[in-house]
Amino acid sequence: MDKKIKIILLSGVRENGKNMYAVEVNDEIYILDIGLQYPDNDLYGIDVVVPDMTYIKKNIDKVVGIFLSHGHADAIGALPYLISEYDIPVFGSEMSIELAKIVCANDRRSKKFSDFHVIDENTAIDFNEASVSFFKTTHSIPGSLGIVIKTSEGQIVYTGDFKFDQAAAPIYKTDYGRIAKIGSERVLALLSDSANAESPYENSSEKDIYEYIFDTFSYHTGRIIVAQVASNIQRMQQVLDAADKTGRRVFLSGTDAEKILKTAMKLNYLTIKNKELLVKPKELKNVDKDKLVIIETGKMGEPIKVLRKMANPAAKTKFQIEEGDLVFIATTPSHAMETTVAKARDAIYRTGAEVKALSDDKHSSGHANKSDLQLMINLLNPENVIPIQGEYRLLDAHARIAHETGVPYQNIFLTKKGDVLNYENGQFYQGKGVDAGDTMIDGIGIGDIGSIVLRDRELLAEDGVFIAVATIDRKKKKVVAKPKITARGFVYMRASRDLLSESSDIIVNTIVDYMQTSKDFDWSDLKQNVRDKLNHFLYEQTNRHPVILPVIMEVNQNRHRKSKSKAKK
């Protein structure tokens, strides 16, 4: 009997990061990665964005495990938001599991979770409906694995983040033989990384990148501030080696940098030969600035935003960027961060410091370029290709690459979040979708921030707030005192007295008119009337839409209640 197979795109398509995919074979669900995304600038106040897990929670009894491809936040960051509610086994390489434990320990909801299982490229796990195995891939972190779900119908392969680097160090080397062996059997579908699909350039080898970093450190005579992602272990090793070789010492700055460093060292994925290389906080004042490298990993994995603060003398940061410093950006920011990077660089130059970015001179992506993607397709020979991880233009570029390799367009699926691909009669087709939006995390709130709240935050950021306080006497149907108006981020009040005076008159007239004409007094209706009249007037005068907050109070409330109670008697 043919198995019912579904591939469910829960997240990670038409966007950067936040990978989460599910493969359903009869009554078993295999979750592939469970990542988060750092918010764009228009998501005011949002800490992180995680996938909508409604479908998984509705079908939690079918879930047999979560399988991690690597240890970056876009693959493991959302773990606490599922395993805090459900005891689901989590499988990953030694490095991925150790970093997943750090993520879970940092969250009070999931810090007691312990159902972790370490696997490697030689592991195969048999379940009732399928078996899961793994293969080594090259990425910027050790322990990166592709995942294979083998069913009686054929295999479904998930690459995770990958690239090919012929000069990679042994712990980062791709297992080409294993990939070719997988491709010698039937591969029904390939879910493949698209994050670098538009790039026609060959990725620089990590050996060349180390030489570039070493040369950069060699020519500069002042303090060096390196901005990089804490979990990019390969880049961290290169920076540490270059600092040591040029006679410098290193201070780690960032929320999780030290934890990740210690974890990598414990697993022998990162080595420090010079015991004096790392500087402790109490030793900083004794280290010559010209011999100091500060590795800034930022909060929640985002170092670029911290650089801008460090360049602002008024900001409270541990370090200030000064004249004579070299700020070396060793990370490759996403396209969504381009404006932030440009502003950070401008602010740094204003301090008199120098800025150098690795991406200016080297193609240093940890993701597959065109030739890498085509090689993966040729090795695996999949019947169907599903581009994942990337904005639509990247998925589309990957689709064209796959077609050049010989995959018919009808066998390439450009999907969106919530799409479901069903396998029947030897082919995939698009079935009924599932709920799969974004879940916003703001402080301890999970998913309680929706589009209305975000719209209000956007209005507050762009046009400010207008607060009007009025006191009324409902019995006499009049406004007792002139309304008090406060505006923040809207207009400068001292220079806008005429505007505020006219606004006050509008508030009074609107309230009096409502009390005299309305048969059934309703506080909500009254406030909405005031809000509508003010909104229309203020936009006419300023072309702005501030958030309007009418506050209406009542005098003689007790007398009003007594008269009501007497009437009832």
N, C-alpha and C positions, 0 to 999 in steps of 0.2 A: 504493500500500500504506500502510495506517494506521501511524503511528509508535507505538511503545510508550513511554508517558510515565509516569514515577513522580515523586511528590513525597515526599521522605523527611525527616521531622521528626527530625533528629539531636539537637537541643537547643533551648532557648529557649521551650518550651511548659510550662505549669504551673510556672513559675519566673520569677524576675526576672533578666534579663541572659542571658549565655552563648548568644548567638544563633548558630545554625549549621543551615542547611537545605541540602538538595541536590535538584536537579532532574535526573532521568535521562531522556534522550531517546535511545532505542535504545542504542547503545554509548558514549554520551558523558554525563559527569556534570559538572554546573555547581554549584559550591559557592557558596552565598550567605552571606557573613559567616563569621567563625570567632572568636567572642568567648570571654571568660572571665567568671567570677563571683567576687566577693569573698565569703569564707565567712561563714556565720552563726556566732553565738557557740558553738553546740554542736559545731562542727567544730574541736576543740581542736588547735592547732598547725598547722593547714592554712593554707598561704599563699594559694593560689587554687584554684578548681575549673574545669576545662576539659572540653569535651565528650568523650565516648567516640568515638574515631575508628576503631574496629575495622572498620566497614563500608567506610569510605573507603580504609583501608589494604589491605583484601582486594581492592578494585576500583580500585586506584590507576592502573592502565593506562587506565581509562576517563576519568579526571579531566582535563578540558581547561583548567580554571582556577579560581581563587578570586576572587570578585567582591565588593568591599567597598562597603557602603552609606555608611559614614562612619568617622570616625577615633577613636571612643570605644572604651574597653577591651572593652565588651560586643559589639563588632563585629570588633575586630582583635587582641585580647589573646592569643588562643591560637595565633596564627600560628606562633610559634617551635616549637611542639610537633608541627607537621606538616611545615613546610618544612625543618626541620633534617634530616629523613630523606628527603624527596622533593623533586625540583626541579619545582615546579608554578608556572606563571606566575600572578602576582598583579596584579589590575586594580583601580584605584580613582582617585578624583579626586586632584589634586595635593596637597591637604592630607592626605587619607587615606593616600596613599603615603608622604609625609614622616613622618607619625606612625608608620606601620607600620615604617618603617626604624629609627626610634628604638627601638620595641619589640624588633625583631630584633637591633639592635646591643647592647642591654642583656642579651641572652641569649647565652652563649658557644656554644651549639649552632647558632645561626642567624646569627651576626654576619657571616658571609661570603656569605650569600644575596644575590643581586642581580637576580633575575628579576622586577623590578617594571615595571609598565606604567601610565603616566598616561593616563587617559581623561577625558572630560567629557560634558556632556549632549548634545553633537552627535555623539558617537562611536557607531558601530555595528560590531560585530565578527562576521564570518561564520564559523561552524564548519560541519562536515559536516552535522550534524543540525538545527541551529538557529542563529539570530543573536541576539546580545545587544546591547541598547541601554539608554539611561539617561535619566532626567529629574530636573530640579532639585527638591529639596524644602527645606522650612524646618525647621531643627533648631538646637540651641545651638552648633553648630560649622559653619564654612563647608565647602563641598564635599560636603554631604550629597546623596545621589542615590538615587532609586528605580531598580530594575533590572527590565528586561523581557526575558524569554526567548521569542522568537517561533519557533514551529514551524509546520509545514504544517497542523496541526490547530487552531491558535489560540495565544494568548499566555498566558504565566504571568507575573504581575506581583508583585514583592516591593517593598513600600513602604520598608523600613528604618524607622528612627525618623523621625517627621515630625509636624508640626502645621501649621495654616494661620494666618498672621498678615498681615493686609492692610497693616499699617504696617511690615513688615519692611524692613530696609536692603537695597539692591540685591544684595549678595553672599549674602543669605539668602533672597531671594524665591523662592517656588514658581513653576514654569512651568505655569500652569493650562492654557494652550493646548496644550502638549505632552501633558498628561495627558488632556485631552479628545480629542485626536487618537488616542491609544492606545485610548481607550474607543470610538472610532468603528469599530474593527475588533473581531473576536471575542476576548474575554478569557475563557479557560477557567477560570482560578482567580486569586484575589487573596489573597496572604499579607500580612496587614495588622497593624500595630502595635496592641497592646491595652493598653499600660502605663498609660494614663490613661482607660480606657473607662468606669470607674465615675463619673467626674467629670461632673456636670451643668453645671458652671460654665464660662463662656468663659475661655480663657487670657488673662491680661493681656498687652497688647502690650508689646514690648520697649522701646518709647519710654516708656511709663508706668513700667516697672520702673526705667529709668535715672533718671527724675525722683524715684522713691522712694528710690533709693540716694543720689542727690545731697542730698535733704532730710535723710536720716539722717546723712550726713557733716557737713552744715551745722550741725545743732543740737548735735552732741556736741563737747565741748571737750577731751577727753583722747585717749589713744592708741586706735586702732581696730584690732582683729584680725578679719580677714575669713576665714571658712572657706569654701572653694569647691573644686570639682574643677578640676584644672589644665587639662584639655582642653575645658572649657566656655569657648571663646574669646569668645563673645558677652558672657558675664558678666564675664570678665576685662577686656574693653574698657570695659564700663560702670563697673567699679570704678576702673580707671586714670583714666578721664575725670573721674569724680566727685572722686577724690583731687586731681587736677591743678586742677580748677576751685575747690576749697576750700582751695587753698594748702598741700596736704600732699605728702609724699614717700612712696614705696612701697618696701617690702622684700619680695622673694619668698622664701618658705620652703617647701621641699618637694622631693622627690626629682627630679621631672622638670619642675618648673614653668619653670625658666629655659630648658631645651631647647625646650619647647613654645612658650614665648613668642617665642624667637628664630626658630623655624620659622614661626610665624604672621606675624611682622614681615617676614621674608624674602619671604614670598609676598604681602605687602601685604594680609593679612587682619586685621592688627592694627596700629594706628598709635599712636605716642607723639610728640606734637609737642614736648613739653618734654624736652630731653635730660637735664635734671637730675632728672627725676621718680624714676627708679629709684636706690635706695640700694645701694651695694656694702657687703659685710660690714665692711670696714675703716673705712667712714664712719659706721657705726651710732652710735658713741659721741658723734659730733658733731651728731646730729640730735635736736632737741627732741622729747620723747615726745609732746607735745601736737600735733605736726605729722607724726606717723608713722602710716602704715597698713601693717600686716603682713598679707600674703596668705599664709595657711597652706593648702597643698594636700595636706599629709599624705604618708604613705608609700603607694605603690601606689594613689593616687587616692582615699584615704579620709581626709578631714580631720577628721571628727567624733571619731574615737578619739583623735586627737592633742590635741584641745581638752581632753579629760578629763585627759590627762597634764600639759598646760600649767597646769591648775588645781590640780595636786597639788605642793605645795612640795618634797616628797621625790623627785619624779621628775626624772630628768636630761633636760631639754629645752633647746633653744636659747633659748626665751623662756618666762617665767612670766607667767600672767595675774595682774594686780594690781588693787587697789582703784582705781576711777576709769576702768578700761578699758571699752570697748564691744566686745563680741564679736558680730559680725554674721555670722549663718549665711546665706550666699548660695546654698547648695545646697538642693535639695529631696530629703531622704533617702527611701529606700524604706521601706515598711511594716515590713520586717524589721529596720530600724535604729531603730524608734521607742523601744525601751527604752534603747538606747545614747545616743540624743539626749537623752532625759529625764534620764539619769544625768549626762551631760555638762553640761547646763544647771544642774542642781542643784549640781554641783561648782563651776561658774563663779560662781554666786550666792554661794556660801560665801566666795569670795575678796573679795567686795565689788564685783565688776565687774557690769556690766549686760549682759543678753543680748537680742538682737533677731534674729528669723528672718524672712527674706523671705517664707517660706511662711505665716507667721502673718497677713499682711495682703494678699498677692497670690497669685493662682493662676498660678504661674510654671513650670509643667511644660513640658518640651520635647517632650511627646508629645500626640497628638491626643485631644481630648475627644469627647463624643458627636456634636456637630454636625459636627466635622471628619471623623470616621469616616464619617458618613452622606454628607457631600459627596464624599469620595473614592470611595465606592461608587457614587454617582450619576454622577460623572464617568467612571468606568471601566466601569460596567454589567457586572460580572463574572457569569458563570453560577454560579460556586461561590466561597464565601468561607471562608478558613482563618484564624481568629484566631490570632495568634502573640504572643510576648513578653509574658508576664504569668502570674500565678498563675491557678488554675482559675477563681476568681470573676471575674477580669477577662476571661478568654476567654469565659466565659458571658455577661457583660454585653455584650461585643462581638457575640456571636451574636444576642442580643435586639435590639441596635441594627440589625444587618444585616437581621433579619427585618422590623423596622418599615419598612425602606427597600424591602421587596418581595422579598427573597431567601427562597425557601422553606427551611424548617428542614432538609429532606432534602439541601439543597445547601450546608449550613453544617457544617463538620467541627470538632468539639472534640476535639483530638488530645492524645496524650501522647508523651513521648520514645520514639523507635523506631518510631512508626507510619509506615506506608507507604500512600500513596494512589495507586492505579493508575487510569489512564485507558483506558477501553475502550468501544467502541460509543457514543461520544458522552457518556459520563458517568464520574465518578470513583466508586470504591468502595474500601473499606479492604481492603488485601491483607495478606500475611504480613509481620510486623514484622521489624526488624533489632536487633542489639545496640546499645543506646544508653543507657548509664548515665552516671555522673559519674566523671571521672578526677581524683583528688586530687593536688595538687602540694605536697610538703612538702620544702623545701630543694631538693636536687638530685634527690630521688626523684620519679618520675613514675608514679603509679598503683600504688605499692607499699604505700600506706596503705589498708587495707580496713576493713570494718565491725568486725572483731574488735579491731583496733588502736584504732579510735575509741572502741569500747566501753570498752576498758581505760583510755584517756585520760579518758573521762567518769567512770569509777569513781574514778580517781586524784583528779580534780578535786573530786568530791562526797564521797567517803568515805576517801580517803587510801590509804596502803600499810602493810602489816603484814609485817615480815620476821622470820623465825625461823631461827636458825642452830643446828644440832645436830651433834654428833660421835658417831659410833657405832663399835663394835667388832663386826664381823659374826661373828667366830669365837665370841666370848663372848655374842653376841646381847644386847647391852646398850648403853645410851646412856652414853658415857664421862663427860660433864659436863652440868650443867644447861644447857638451851638458852638462848641469848642472843637476846633479843627487842628489836627496834627498830620503832617506829611513827612515821610522819610523816603529819600531816593526818588522823589517825584519833582518837586520844585523847591527852590530856596524860598522859605516862607517870608522872610523880611522883604524880599524883592517882588513878592506876588500878593500884596495885600488886597488889590482890587479883585483878583481871581478868587481869593479866599472869602472875601466879603460877599461876592456874588454867589459863591457856593453855599454860604451860610443862608442867604435869602432863599435859595432854591430848596434847601433842606426844610426850612420853616414852612414855606408855601406848600411843599409836598406833604408834610405831616398834617398840617391844618386841613388841607383839602381832603386827605384820606379820612380824618376823624369826622369831618362834616358830611361826607358823602357815603361812607361805607356803613352798611347795615350791620354786618358782623365783623367786629374788630378782630384782627389776626396779626400778631406780632411779626410773623414771617412775611406776610403780604406787605405790611408797612415798610419793613426794612428793604424788601425787594424793590418797592416803588422808589424809595430814596436812592438805592443803588443804581437803578435804571436811569433816573433823572440826572444824577451826578455823572454817571458814565458818559451819557450823551453830551452833557455840557463840557466836561473836562476834555473829551476828545476833540470837540469843536474848537476849543481854545488852545490846546497843546499838541494835538495829534498823538496823544499817549493814552494807554489804558492801564492806569494803576489798579492795584487790588484795593477795592473800596470796602471798608469795614464800618458800617453804621452801628453805633451803640446807642440805643434809645432806652432811657430810664423813665420811671413814673413816680410822681409825687402823690401823696394822699392815697397810697395803695391800701392801707388799713381801712380808711374810711370807705373806699370803694368796695372792699370785701364785706364790710359790715352792712352796707346798704344792700348787697346781694343776698346776705344771709337773712336780713329782715324780709326781703321780698319773698324768699323761699318759705318763710314761716307763714 
